Amino acid sequence: MSVEYRQVAAMLHDTETVQSGPQEFLVGSLGENRVVLLQCGIGKTNAATGTTNLIMTFRPDYVISTGAAGGIDACLRVMDIVVGSEVCYHDVNCGDNCDPGQVQGLPRLFSGDQRLVGIATALQTDVRVVPGLICTGDQFITNRAELDDIKRKYPHGLAVDMESAAIAQVCHLWGVPFLSFRIVSDTPGVKDHFDQYLNFWDTMAEKSFRVTSEFLSKI
């Protein structure tokens, strides 16, 4: 989303924009790294098409998805960061010959790059970084019944978003190391969770996204 994009764009120096097809990329520097930033848009299709264009145009060493996610486990608090050691779909069903969440011919769970997971979990920061499973679907999860259904399928799921697994699938197909780095903006299923979401952007997002900058500087 635009609010997430602005948080990361503000970290970059010596920037230029590059238009490739329908996507506009911001290319800049962060420390010794050259960073290509794309606001892919919400949902799996936007994420997959943007990632494919990113890989074909820039041939990156890594693809990192950063942004907000809903926390779906009692161990998490708003502003914690979930590092996707694994990601999956929670809304895919390809029939009896496939496991729930599995796209036929592909893994049920996509693994995050272990080197990147190690860097993220070793950060010295006052924001808690937790490795685990991120579950993706084309739904903004709002109520307890939806959350319980996802936790039934994936008891170890920590967070839900709308992009990570689609990006992971593209990276899997292209052989590009991938990590989802997601900041918990709200905890679906609790009372007034949407107020949590709004308050996150009003008061806490800048501090959380500074951890993203620290993570990128360590790669």
C-alpha positions in Angstrom: 0.0 0.0 0.0 1.0 3.6 -0.4 1.6 4.1 3.3 4.0 1.1 3.4 5.8 2.2 0.3 6.5 5.7 1.7 8.0 4.2 4.8 10.6 2.2 2.8 11.1 4.9 0.1 12.2 7.3 2.7 15.1 5.0 3.6 16.7 5.2 0.1 19.2 7.7 -1.2 20.3 8.7 -4.8 17.0 7.5 -6.2 15.6 7.2 -9.7 12.4 5.8 -11.1 12.3 3.1 -13.8 9.1 2.3 -15.7 8.8 -1.3 -16.9 5.4 -2.3 -18.3 2.6 -1.4 -15.9 5.0 -1.1 -12.9 7.1 1.8 -11.7 10.2 0.9 -9.7 12.2 3.2 -7.4 15.9 2.4 -7.6 18.2 3.7 -4.9 20.9 3.0 -2.3 20.8 1.8 1.2 24.3 1.5 2.7 26.3 -0.5 0.2 23.2 -2.1 -1.4 21.4 -1.2 -4.5 17.7 -1.5 -3.7 14.8 -1.8 -6.1 11.5 -0.9 -4.5 8.1 -1.8 -5.9 4.6 -1.1 -4.5 3.0 -4.2 -5.8 -0.5 -3.4 -4.7 -2.8 -5.5 -2.6 -3.5 -9.2 -3.3 -1.9 -12.3 -4.8 -2.3 -11.3 -8.5 -0.7 -7.9 -8.0 2.1 -9.5 -6.0 2.8 -12.2 -8.5 2.8 -10.0 -11.6 4.9 -7.3 -9.9 7.4 -9.9 -8.6 7.7 -11.5 -12.1 8.4 -8.1 -13.7 10.9 -7.2 -10.9 12.9 -10.4 -11.5 12.8 -10.2 -15.2 13.9 -6.5 -15.3 16.4 -6.3 -12.5 17.6 -9.9 -11.8 17.9 -9.3 -8.0 20.0 -11.3 -5.6 17.1 -11.4 -3.2 13.4 -10.6 -3.1 12.1 -9.3 0.2 8.4 -8.6 0.9 8.0 -6.0 3.6 4.8 -4.6 5.0 2.0 -5.2 7.5 0.2 -8.4 8.5 -2.4 -9.5 11.0 -1.1 -11.5 13.9 -3.1 -14.7 14.5 -1.3 -16.3 17.4 -1.5 -15.4 21.1 2.3 -15.1 21.3 2.3 -11.9 19.1 1.7 -8.3 19.9 1.1 -5.3 17.7 4.4 -4.0 16.3 6.2 -7.4 16.6 7.8 -8.5 13.3 7.1 -12.0 11.8 9.9 -13.3 9.6 8.5 -15.9 7.2 10.7 -19.0 7.8 7.8 -20.5 5.9 4.8 -19.1 4.0 1.7 -20.8 2.6 -1.8 -20.2 1.1 -4.7 -20.4 3.4 -7.4 -20.1 0.7 -6.2 -22.6 -2.0 -7.9 -25.9 -2.6 -6.8 -27.9 -5.7 -8.8 -31.0 -4.9 -8.3 -34.4 -3.3 -4.9 -35.0 -4.9 -3.4 -32.0 -3.1 -2.9 -31.0 0.5 -5.0 -28.0 1.7 -3.2 -24.8 0.6 -1.1 -26.6 -2.0 -1.0 -25.5 -5.7 -0.7 -28.7 -7.7 2.9 -29.5 -8.5 4.3 -27.1 -6.0 5.2 -27.3 -2.3 2.5 -26.8 0.3 4.9 -24.6 2.3 7.5 -22.3 0.7 10.6 -21.8 2.8 12.1 -18.4 3.4 15.8 -18.0 2.6 17.6 -19.3 5.7 20.5 -16.8 5.5 18.0 -13.9 5.5 16.0 -15.5 8.3 19.2 -15.7 10.4 20.1 -12.1 9.7 16.6 -11.0 10.7 16.4 -13.0 13.9 19.8 -11.8 15.0 18.9 -8.1 14.9 19.5 -6.1 18.1 16.3 -4.1 18.4 13.7 -3.2 20.9 11.1 -4.5 18.4 10.6 -8.3 18.8 11.4 -10.4 15.7 9.7 -13.8 15.6 10.4 -16.5 12.9 7.4 -18.6 11.8 4.7 -19.3 9.3 2.9 -16.6 7.4 -0.5 -17.6 5.8 -1.6 -15.8 2.6 -5.0 -15.3 1.1 -7.1 -12.8 -0.8 -9.0 -11.8 2.3 -8.6 -9.1 5.0 -9.2 -11.3 8.0 -11.6 -9.5 10.4 -13.5 -12.0 12.6 -12.8 -14.9 14.9 -14.5 -17.6 12.7 -12.1 -16.7 9.8 -9.1 -16.8 12.1 -10.1 -20.1 13.7 -10.5 -21.7 10.2 -7.0 -20.7 9.3 -5.6 -21.9 12.6 -7.3 -25.2 12.1 -5.6 -25.7 8.8 -2.3 -24.3 10.0 -2.0 -24.5 13.8 1.5 -23.0 13.8 0.5 -20.0 11.7 1.6 -16.7 13.2 0.4 -14.1 10.8 -1.9 -13.5 7.8 -1.4 -11.3 4.8 -2.5 -11.0 1.1 0.8 -11.3 -0.8 3.7 -13.3 0.7 2.9 -16.8 -0.6 2.3 -15.5 -4.2 5.7 -13.7 -4.1 7.3 -16.9 -2.7 5.7 -19.0 -5.4 7.2 -16.8 -8.2 10.6 -16.7 -6.5 10.4 -20.5 -6.1 9.8 -20.9 -9.9 12.6 -18.5 -10.8 15.1 -19.8 -8.2 15.5 -16.4 -6.4 16.0 -16.4 -2.6 13.0 -14.8 -0.8 12.0 -13.6 2.6 8.7 -12.1 3.9 9.4 -9.5 6.6 6.0 -8.5 8.1 5.1 -6.1 10.9 2.1 -7.0 13.0 -0.4 -4.1 12.6 -3.4 -5.7 14.3 -4.7 -9.0 15.8 -7.8 -10.2 14.0 -10.5 -11.8 16.2 -10.0 -9.5 19.2 -12.4 -6.7 20.2 -11.7 -3.4 18.3 -9.0 -5.0 16.2 -9.7 -2.5 13.3 -8.9 0.3 15.8 -5.6 -1.4 16.4 -4.9 -1.3 12.7 -5.7 2.4 12.4 -3.7 3.3 15.5 -0.7 1.3 14.2 -0.4 3.6 11.2 -1.0 6.7 13.3 1.5 6.0 16.1 3.8 3.0 15.6 4.5 2.4 11.9 7.6 4.6 11.6 9.3 2.9 14.5 8.5 -0.6 13.1 9.7 0.2 9.6 13.0 1.5 11.1 13.7 -2.2 11.8 13.2 -2.9 8.1 16.0 -0.4 7.4 18.2 -2.1 10.0 17.5 -5.5 8.4 18.3 -4.3 4.9 21.5 -2.7 6.1 22.7 -6.1 7.5 22.4 -8.0 4.2 
